[in-house]
Amino acid sequence: MAHYGDFQNEIYFAALSGTLSRFPIRYEELEALGQEAMPADLVSYVAGGCGNERTQDANITAFDRWGIVPRMFVGAAQRDISIELFGMRLPTPLFMSPIGVIGLCAKDGHGDIATAKAAAQTGVPMIASTLSADPLEEVAKHFGSTPGFFQLYTPTDRELAQSLVRRAEAAGFKAIVVTLDTWVTGWRPRDLKSGSFPQLRGLCLANYFSDDRFRSMLAQSPADNLLAATLQWTRIFGNPLTWDDLPWLRSLTKLPLLVKGICHPEDVRRAIAGGVDGIYCSNHGGRQANGGIAAIDMLPAVIDAAANTPVLFDSGIRTGVDVIKALAMGAAAVGVGRPYAYGLALGGVDGIVHVLRCLLAEADLFMAVDGFRTRAELRPELLQRVER
């Protein structure tokens, strides 16, 4: 059986013939080089967080306060990290979180398609953002046999929301993920300093501009009047959803429905009672609200409240060990965001694939060394709180 940790053997053996890794191995180097490869205003959008960014920073450092107790005499020579999710067998528990400017992170401006191609190569699903540089149908064509999920920023126009969901269904997406915490943008000093708001320049709005319902709201096509189309987008983008909207959201699709941004146990229970199929515990990587709690520290209570409903998680994932810790807490699947954006900026599809393989290799080797053979053996009782 091949293991993801075998990636390190490829690197070592290539070095014997004088070939070193084309891309960084450590996240810190990846981040620095990835930012160098991006325009300054895009760096502020991708790297920046909300307020003084303490919540964003806490998302990362909080992982250091959790440790996993190893088990020996296990003989974990054979390991299997595949998972079952919504009736699908996935080779890994990793997925790529939605990033609304991922299209711009590629040198050719088609980063959504590059991400889909990386998903096809690795088996790591992509959650495609509503804010896409290419229409969702074009993105879905490149998934191969890897499932893709569609993330919905719910517009105020219900017919448009329905149209986007129906298009995602027709394109072959396997689940709908409704983001709850971004009907208005948080206070983002880096973006404000640079004036970086790509969508106000008509960027990453391909799903709207290609939608018949959206186009029916315009006197001219987006190609003929980009400013008018963009202004119309600003009028319909932000929908401050309430619990009264949940039955309508549930009625939009028969696909699995997930709600993203749920971090309070009572919200978990109420969402499940309202018919959602999955909870997505996330604080948007610290990009939407400052002054909160690190997402990983909220995950245990969310898991408990969810009972048998799967919980996806992201925010602060930088290493394969971070992935393992979130899985040990009970996450059904774990999302990575900024790291793959930097990989894309550095090397397109190959850069993303490298980042995903590094994360999976580190996670797999951790399981080998610490005595875990399957995802099921990663249990909460093996986690200990470590104060530093």
Legacy VTK file of the C-alpha trace (Angstrom):
# vtk DataFile Version 3.0
C-alpha trace
ASCII
DATASET POLYDATA
POINTS 388 float
0.000 0.000 0.000
1.324 3.430 -0.956
1.288 6.070 1.747
1.234 9.844 1.494
4.390 9.926 3.604
6.258 8.338 0.697
6.437 11.841 -0.762
9.468 12.472 1.422
11.253 9.543 -0.247
10.706 11.171 -3.621
12.323 14.337 -2.310
15.295 12.542 -0.735
16.016 10.341 -3.748
15.728 13.271 -6.146
18.301 15.100 -4.035
20.765 12.256 -4.605
20.897 13.279 -8.251
21.148 16.961 -7.366
17.487 17.919 -7.704
16.015 19.739 -4.722
12.362 20.519 -4.156
11.131 23.201 -6.527
8.814 24.599 -3.859
9.280 25.328 -0.145
8.611 22.626 2.425
8.091 24.792 5.521
4.975 26.911 5.639
6.860 30.039 6.682
8.960 29.913 3.503
5.921 29.122 1.392
4.094 32.134 2.814
7.013 34.511 2.222
7.673 33.383 -1.350
3.976 33.167 -2.166
3.475 36.751 -1.088
6.454 37.858 -3.146
4.775 36.316 -6.184
1.551 38.298 -5.667
0.761 41.963 -6.323
0.772 43.974 -3.091
-2.971 44.636 -3.083
-3.692 40.915 -3.508
-1.324 40.077 -0.641
-3.324 42.357 1.656
-6.514 40.556 0.663
-5.160 37.008 0.999
-2.881 37.442 4.014
-4.809 40.086 5.915
-7.228 39.526 8.742
-9.757 41.567 10.634
-8.854 44.381 13.035
-5.446 43.921 14.624
-5.502 40.301 13.407
-5.289 38.752 16.865
-8.036 36.258 16.105
-6.311 35.315 12.871
-3.051 34.802 14.753
-4.811 32.914 17.551
-6.237 30.473 15.010
-2.679 29.397 14.275
-1.032 29.529 17.703
-3.935 27.749 19.435
-2.894 24.482 17.816
0.304 24.592 19.891
-1.786 24.308 23.063
-3.040 20.881 22.070
-0.852 17.784 22.106
-1.469 14.159 21.124
-0.265 11.265 23.273
1.475 8.636 21.098
0.744 4.919 21.255
3.517 2.354 20.807
3.694 -1.332 19.874
1.048 -0.627 17.268
3.031 -1.451 14.155
1.404 1.245 12.014
3.194 0.112 8.873
-0.126 0.168 7.018
-2.219 3.312 7.325
-5.504 4.415 5.828
-6.694 8.010 6.212
-9.667 7.739 3.858
-13.056 8.921 5.107
-16.769 8.554 4.390
-18.579 11.839 3.855
-22.154 12.226 2.632
-22.077 8.757 1.114
-18.788 9.380 -0.689
-15.538 7.581 -0.024
-12.721 10.132 -0.088
-9.040 9.145 -0.082
-8.108 11.798 2.484
-9.828 13.959 5.117
-8.409 17.127 3.534
-10.317 19.637 1.424
-9.570 23.051 -0.050
-11.576 25.813 1.592
-13.343 28.414 -0.565
-11.264 31.502 -1.330
-13.070 34.328 -3.110
-9.979 35.616 -4.887
-8.314 32.317 -5.683
-8.789 33.086 -9.368
-6.503 36.096 -9.048
-3.770 34.128 -7.267
-2.836 32.425 -10.528
-0.625 34.289 -12.942
-3.089 33.658 -15.777
-6.102 34.783 -13.731
-7.735 31.353 -13.779
-6.915 30.124 -10.301
-10.317 28.527 -9.760
-9.676 26.203 -12.686
-6.122 25.522 -11.488
-7.500 24.580 -8.061
-10.006 22.227 -9.671
-7.196 20.597 -11.643
-5.194 20.149 -8.436
-8.249 18.535 -6.860
-8.432 16.107 -9.770
-4.747 15.198 -9.396
-4.786 14.689 -5.629
-8.301 13.527 -4.783
-8.597 16.480 -2.387
-12.001 18.137 -2.928
-12.358 21.833 -3.665
-15.111 23.987 -2.236
-15.587 26.463 -5.073
-16.493 29.997 -4.060
-19.401 31.970 -5.471
-16.789 34.690 -6.041
-15.040 33.052 -8.956
-12.977 34.301 -11.883
-14.516 31.607 -14.089
-18.126 30.380 -14.163
-18.822 27.439 -11.895
-19.609 25.220 -14.888
-16.113 25.761 -16.284
-14.538 25.041 -12.897
-16.512 21.814 -12.471
-15.283 20.468 -15.819
-11.809 20.021 -14.322
-12.649 18.029 -11.168
-12.186 14.662 -12.820
-13.414 11.975 -10.438
-12.863 14.161 -7.357
-16.085 15.621 -5.938
-16.481 19.371 -5.718
-18.678 21.383 -3.363
-20.213 24.769 -4.157
-20.058 27.566 -1.588
-22.991 29.972 -1.746
-22.886 33.586 -0.685
-26.647 33.958 -0.472
-27.819 37.016 -2.415
-30.808 39.071 -1.326
-32.599 38.059 -4.519
-34.033 34.603 -3.920
-34.413 33.812 -7.592
-30.707 34.432 -8.084
-29.854 32.177 -5.142
-32.017 29.458 -6.645
-30.395 29.924 -10.032
-26.867 29.594 -8.613
-27.790 26.432 -6.719
-29.484 24.870 -9.728
-26.458 25.635 -11.864
-24.214 23.981 -9.273
-26.433 20.907 -9.252
-26.435 20.701 -13.039
-22.655 21.121 -13.151
-22.189 18.089 -10.898
-21.293 19.633 -7.550
-21.959 17.217 -4.693
-22.948 19.575 -1.851
-23.954 23.174 -1.183
-22.102 25.131 1.506
-23.862 28.299 2.705
-21.516 30.844 4.272
-23.231 32.762 7.084
-20.650 35.274 8.290
-19.999 37.341 5.173
-23.117 39.299 4.290
-21.039 42.375 5.134
-17.255 42.644 5.115
-15.457 42.880 8.440
-13.097 45.719 9.351
-9.937 44.886 7.404
-7.204 47.500 7.914
-4.788 46.006 5.382
-7.403 46.049 2.642
-8.553 49.520 3.626
-4.992 50.835 3.454
-4.471 49.447 -0.038
-8.057 50.008 -1.152
-8.120 46.337 -2.105
-11.635 45.102 -2.861
-11.326 43.180 -6.143
-15.052 42.609 -6.586
-15.689 46.372 -6.692
-13.487 46.367 -9.783
-15.679 43.695 -11.347
-13.231 40.881 -10.604
-14.213 37.366 -9.494
-17.869 37.971 -10.371
-18.079 35.487 -13.245
-20.835 33.454 -11.596
-23.034 36.525 -11.434
-22.214 37.937 -14.846
-22.930 34.554 -16.469
-26.232 34.052 -14.653
-29.467 34.599 -16.562
-31.294 35.880 -13.490
-28.573 38.382 -12.662
-28.318 39.548 -16.261
-32.080 40.121 -16.328
-31.557 42.825 -13.690
-29.290 44.796 -16.030
-30.104 47.139 -18.881
-26.862 46.146 -20.623
-24.631 43.097 -20.491
-21.674 43.167 -18.059
-19.337 43.285 -21.044
-20.999 46.478 -22.246
-21.311 48.160 -18.865
-19.034 46.655 -16.241
-19.625 49.486 -13.780
-23.417 49.060 -13.821
-23.103 45.291 -13.417
-20.715 45.693 -10.514
-22.966 48.222 -8.797
-25.880 45.815 -9.184
-23.778 43.124 -7.545
-23.170 45.391 -4.536
-26.949 45.803 -4.162
-27.758 42.095 -4.019
-24.673 40.469 -2.474
-25.188 40.716 1.288
-28.103 38.805 2.786
-28.240 38.906 6.616
-29.825 35.481 6.967
-31.930 34.563 9.993
-33.315 31.289 11.267
-36.518 32.094 9.392
-34.544 31.692 6.156
-33.324 28.175 6.937
-36.429 26.324 5.658
-36.107 28.209 2.359
-32.379 27.396 2.115
-33.153 23.745 2.805
-35.776 23.776 0.037
-33.278 24.955 -2.579
-31.564 21.603 -3.045
-31.677 17.894 -2.380
-27.894 17.849 -2.222
-26.237 17.764 1.200
-26.582 21.241 2.727
-23.852 22.592 5.001
-23.784 25.856 6.919
-20.407 27.547 7.330
-19.443 29.747 10.267
-21.310 27.836 12.986
-19.282 27.887 16.223
-21.849 27.908 19.079
-23.368 24.617 20.305
-26.910 26.012 20.356
-26.541 27.179 16.759
-25.328 23.689 15.880
-28.380 22.023 17.401
-30.786 24.482 15.839
-29.232 24.146 12.381
-29.433 20.361 12.526
-33.047 20.540 13.683
-33.667 22.761 10.660
-32.528 20.048 8.296
-28.881 20.769 7.453
-26.701 17.785 6.654
-23.385 19.132 7.893
-21.900 21.789 10.151
-18.862 23.771 9.030
-17.009 25.132 12.068
-14.964 28.132 10.940
-14.309 31.757 11.801
-13.341 32.590 8.214
-9.664 32.340 9.088
-9.980 35.428 11.276
-10.831 37.495 8.212
-14.352 38.525 9.102
-14.351 39.250 12.845
-11.644 40.057 15.372
-11.811 39.568 19.124
-13.148 36.041 18.935
-11.910 32.642 20.044
-9.531 30.485 18.032
-11.621 28.193 15.859
-9.875 25.026 17.042
-10.786 25.868 20.642
-14.466 26.062 19.696
-14.421 22.793 17.777
-14.877 20.335 20.707
-18.159 21.906 21.819
-19.376 22.004 18.222
-18.533 18.308 17.797
-20.409 17.405 20.983
-23.498 19.344 19.944
-23.476 17.895 16.432
-23.657 14.308 17.708
-23.811 12.156 14.548
-23.911 15.030 12.067
-20.553 15.516 10.316
-18.562 18.626 11.190
-16.128 20.136 8.719
-13.472 22.466 10.059
-11.077 25.145 8.874
-9.223 28.228 10.164
-5.544 28.174 11.086
-4.478 24.944 9.364
-0.816 25.306 8.421
0.670 21.815 8.904
-0.216 18.172 8.607
-0.097 17.895 12.388
-2.776 20.612 12.598
-4.930 18.404 10.387
-4.385 15.444 12.716
-5.326 17.458 15.815
-8.578 18.634 14.257
-9.391 15.065 13.237
-8.636 13.789 16.737
-11.127 16.299 18.119
-13.747 14.752 15.885
-13.784 16.794 12.674
-15.061 14.744 9.750
-12.881 16.646 7.282
-10.385 19.498 7.520
-9.976 22.473 5.197
-6.853 24.357 4.211
-6.967 27.883 2.805
-4.081 30.330 2.595
-1.339 27.689 2.113
-2.768 26.452 -1.178
-3.285 30.038 -2.338
0.445 30.627 -1.877
1.238 27.394 -3.669
-0.907 28.530 -6.574
0.832 31.904 -6.729
4.222 30.206 -6.819
3.595 27.396 -9.243
0.048 27.095 -10.500
-1.430 23.614 -10.374
1.951 22.102 -9.473
2.294 24.526 -6.567
-1.080 23.564 -5.115
-0.367 19.863 -5.550
2.947 20.309 -3.735
1.270 22.034 -0.782
-1.405 19.341 -0.494
1.156 16.533 -0.735
3.264 18.158 1.990
0.284 18.406 4.331
-0.772 14.833 3.657
2.776 13.501 3.967
3.291 15.151 7.342
-0.084 13.906 8.588
0.612 10.370 7.388
4.097 10.256 8.914
2.768 11.579 12.214
0.324 8.671 12.274
3.108 6.217 11.448
5.453 7.441 14.188
2.798 7.954 16.868
0.984 4.688 16.267
-2.270 5.412 14.465
-3.370 3.201 11.600
-6.729 4.689 10.654
-8.731 7.850 10.998
-10.928 6.067 13.562
-7.968 5.641 15.936
-7.581 9.410 16.267
-9.803 9.996 19.294
-10.411 12.995 21.593
-9.091 11.220 24.693
-5.632 11.196 23.103
-5.546 14.995 23.102
-4.116 16.884 26.030
-4.185 20.593 26.702
-0.655 21.981 26.931
-0.119 25.425 28.388
3.000 27.149 27.082
LINES 1 389
388 0 1 2 3 4 5 6 7 8 9 10 11 12 13 14 15 16 17 18 19 20 21 22 23 24 25 26 27 28 29 30 31 32 33 34 35 36 37 38 39 40 41 42 43 44 45 46 47 48 49 50 51 52 53 54 55 56 57 58 59 60 61 62 63 64 65 66 67 68 69 70 71 72 73 74 75 76 77 78 79 80 81 82 83 84 85 86 87 88 89 90 91 92 93 94 95 96 97 98 99 100 101 102 103 104 105 106 107 108 109 110 111 112 113 114 115 116 117 118 119 120 121 122 123 124 125 126 127 128 129 130 131 132 133 134 135 136 137 138 139 140 141 142 143 144 145 146 147 148 149 150 151 152 153 154 155 156 157 158 159 160 161 162 163 164 165 166 167 168 169 170 171 172 173 174 175 176 177 178 179 180 181 182 183 184 185 186 187 188 189 190 191 192 193 194 195 196 197 198 199 200 201 202 203 204 205 206 207 208 209 210 211 212 213 214 215 216 217 218 219 220 221 222 223 224 225 226 227 228 229 230 231 232 233 234 235 236 237 238 239 240 241 242 243 244 245 246 247 248 249 250 251 252 253 254 255 256 257 258 259 260 261 262 263 264 265 266 267 268 269 270 271 272 273 274 275 276 277 278 279 280 281 282 283 284 285 286 287 288 289 290 291 292 293 294 295 296 297 298 299 300 301 302 303 304 305 306 307 308 309 310 311 312 313 314 315 316 317 318 319 320 321 322 323 324 325 326 327 328 329 330 331 332 333 334 335 336 337 338 339 340 341 342 343 344 345 346 347 348 349 350 351 352 353 354 355 356 357 358 359 360 361 362 363 364 365 366 367 368 369 370 371 372 373 374 375 376 377 378 379 380 381 382 383 384 385 386 387
